[in-house]
Amino acid sequence: MTKEPMLTHDYVAKRLETALRLYMPDAARARSVENATGVPCRTLKSYREGNTPGLANFLAMCKALGPGFTSDILSMVGQSAHAIDGEADADAERLTDLLTHAAAMSKAMEDGRIDHREFRELAPMARALGADLIAFSARIERA
C-alpha cells in the first residue's frame, strides 16, 4: 500500500487558487460568481491569490462554478462531483459538439482557404458552432 501525500493547508490553498484562476479568469466572471454566491469580488480575488474560504463560501462557489470546479478540488482525495439536475451533462455534450465543429473547421482551413465543397459541409457546422457558443454562454451567465 502506497502512502498518499499529506493534504497540507498550503497544498489545498494552491489547488484552490489554480482552479479559481481557471474557472474565474476575469472580472466579469468574478461578478457573475459574486451575484450567484453573495461572496464579494474582493473576497473571491483573495481566494485566487491563495487565501482559503470558509466552508459556506466554498460550497457556494462549488454551486456557482459547477461540478467541474468541485471535481478539480475533490480530485485531491480521489473523488469527483456531478450535478444532480443533469445540466452539467448537457454542458459537457454541448462543449463536445462545439469542439468537434471547431476541429472540423480548423482541419478545412489547413490549406489556408475553404473551397466550395468544404463550404457546403462546413456551413451547417458553423451555424451549430455559433448556436453551441450562444447556449453555453447563456448557461454560464445563469450560473
C-alpha positions in Angstrom: 0.0 0.0 0.0 1.5 3.3 -1.0 1.3 6.3 1.3 -0.6 9.3 -0.2 0.9 12.7 0.1 -0.4 14.7 3.1 -3.0 17.4 2.4 -1.3 20.4 3.8 -3.1 23.8 4.1 -0.6 25.2 1.5 -1.2 22.4 -1.0 -5.0 22.7 -0.7 -4.8 26.5 -1.0 -2.6 26.2 -4.1 -5.1 23.8 -5.8 -8.0 26.1 -5.0 -6.1 29.0 -6.3 -5.3 27.2 -9.6 -8.9 26.0 -10.0 -10.3 29.5 -9.4 -7.9 31.0 -12.0 -9.2 28.5 -14.5 -12.9 28.8 -13.6 -13.0 32.5 -12.8 -10.4 34.0 -15.2 -11.7 37.6 -15.4 -13.6 40.3 -13.5 -16.8 39.7 -15.5 -16.9 36.0 -14.4 -16.0 37.1 -10.8 -19.0 39.4 -10.8 -21.2 36.6 -12.0 -19.9 34.4 -9.2 -20.4 37.2 -6.7 -24.0 37.6 -7.9 -24.6 33.8 -7.6 -22.9 33.4 -4.2 -23.1 36.7 -2.4 -19.3 36.5 -1.8 -17.8 39.9 -2.7 -15.5 40.2 -5.7 -12.6 41.3 -3.5 -13.0 38.2 -1.3 -13.1 36.0 -4.4 -10.0 37.7 -5.7 -8.3 37.0 -2.3 -9.1 33.3 -2.8 -7.4 33.5 -6.3 -4.4 34.9 -4.5 -4.1 32.0 -2.0 -6.4 32.8 0.8 -8.8 29.9 1.6 -12.6 30.3 2.0 -14.7 29.1 4.9 -16.9 26.1 4.3 -20.0 28.1 3.5 -18.2 30.2 0.9 -16.5 27.2 -0.6 -19.8 25.4 -1.0 -21.4 28.5 -2.5 -18.6 28.6 -5.0 -19.0 24.9 -5.8 -22.6 25.5 -6.6 -21.9 28.6 -8.7 -18.9 27.2 -10.6 -20.3 23.7 -11.1 -19.2 20.1 -10.8 -16.1 20.6 -12.9 -14.7 23.1 -10.4 -15.8 20.9 -7.5 -14.2 17.9 -9.1 -10.9 19.7 -9.6 -10.7 20.3 -5.8 -12.1 16.9 -4.8 -9.7 15.1 -7.1 -7.0 15.6 -4.4 -8.8 13.0 -2.4 -9.7 10.7 -5.3 -13.3 11.9 -5.6 -15.4 13.9 -8.1 -18.7 15.7 -8.2 -21.7 15.7 -10.6 -24.7 17.9 -10.9 -27.9 16.3 -9.6 -30.1 18.2 -12.2 -28.1 16.9 -15.2 -27.3 20.3 -16.6 -23.6 19.6 -16.4 -24.1 16.6 -18.7 -25.8 18.9 -21.2 -22.9 21.3 -20.9 -20.3 18.6 -21.5 -22.2 17.4 -24.6 -22.5 21.0 -25.8 -18.8 21.6 -25.4 -18.0 18.3 -27.1 -20.1 19.3 -30.1 -18.6 22.8 -30.1 -15.0 21.4 -30.1 -15.9 18.8 -32.8 -17.3 21.5 -35.1 -14.3 23.8 -34.4 -11.9 20.9 -35.1 -13.6 20.2 -38.5 -13.4 23.9 -39.4 -9.8 24.1 -38.4 -8.9 21.0 -40.5 -10.6 22.5 -43.5 -8.5 25.7 -43.1 -5.2 23.8 -43.0 -4.6 24.8 -46.7 -5.4 28.4 -45.9 -8.8 28.5 -47.6 -12.2 26.8 -47.6 -13.2 25.6 -51.1 -16.8 25.2 -52.4 -17.1 21.6 -51.3 -15.8 22.3 -47.8 -18.0 25.3 -47.6 -21.2 23.2 -48.2 -20.0 20.7 -45.5 -18.9 23.4 -43.0 -21.8 25.8 -43.3 -24.1 23.7 -41.0 -21.3 23.2 -38.6 -20.5 26.9 -38.4 -24.2 27.6 -37.6 -24.2 24.8 -35.0 -20.9 26.1 -33.6 -22.5 29.6 -33.2 -25.6 28.1 -31.6 -23.5 26.0 -29.2 -21.4 29.0 -28.2 -24.6 31.0 -27.5 -26.2 28.2 -25.5 -23.0 27.6 -23.5 -22.5 31.3 -22.7 -26.2 31.7 -21.7 -25.7 28.8 -19.3 -22.6 30.4 -17.8 -24.5 33.7 -17.3 -27.2 31.9 -15.3 -24.5 30.3 -13.1 
